[in-house]
């Protein structure tokens, strides 16, 4: 299983660190569940590829939807920020 969503991974590591350094450390099952949830999180667009590859995917998405049908709303200045945070969709159209 590969790491996908870096935000989820960081939150999981912070939670695990907190559990392991507490007066009464968590058990292995609780820690394994936290790890599994983080590893199972879908990557966001900002988690996949180089900046150049992300820009290419973003432009392709914009061309696909056009402004009046954009699933991200109607504020052009914020499109890129919203797009970077939504789940990454592979070329075959499935969320990875």
N, C-alpha and C positions, 0 to 999 in steps of 0.2 A: 504494500500500500504506500503510495507516495503522498507527500505533503501537498496540500492544495491551497487552502485559504490561509495566508500568512497572518491575518488578523486573528483568526480562530486559533492558530498555532501559538501565537504570543499569549493570548488570553489563557490557553490551556497550560502553558509553561508557568505562567504567573500563579495560577491556581494550584498547580502541583507543587511549586516551590513553597507556597504558603502552607499547604497541607503537610509537607515534609518537615518544615521547620517549626511547626506548632508544638505545644507541650505534649500533645497526644497525636502523633503522626497518623495519617490516614492509612487504610489498608490497601493492599495491592489491587483489589478488585475496583475500588473507587478510583484509583489512579489510572488503571487500565481503561475504565469507562470514559474518563476525561480525555485520555489520549485518543480513543476510538472516535469520539464525537468530533474532535478537532481534525483528525485525519479524514473523516468522512465528509467534512464541510466542502461544498462546491467551491472551486476557485472563482475569484472575481476576475474581471478583465485585466485589472492591474497586476494580478498574480501570474499572468501567462505571457511569455515572450518578452522581447526587448522593447524599448520605447518606440523604435521604428516599426516593429511588427504590430504593436498596439495601435499606433496611429493608422496604419494600413487597414486594420480591422475596423477601427472607428469610422474612417472615411467610407468604407464599404457599407457599414451599417447605416450611415446617414444617407447614402445614395439609394439604399434599398427602401427606406421608409419615407423619404422626402419630408420637408418641414411640417406640412399639415397632418401627416399621419405618424409623427414621431411618438414612440411609446414613452419617451422621456419627458414629455411636456412641451412647453412652448417658449422656454427661456434659453435662447441660443448661447448665452455666455456660460451657462451651467451644464450644458449637454455633456461635455467631455468629462466633467467631474462625476456626474451621475452615471454615465456609461462605464467609467472605470470601476465603479463599485457594484455593478450588477453582475450576476453570474455569467461566467465565460461560456459561450456556446461554440462548440467545435464546428468545423466546416460542414459536417454532416447534419447539423441542426440540433444536436443533443447537448444538454448541459453536462459538462464534464465535472 
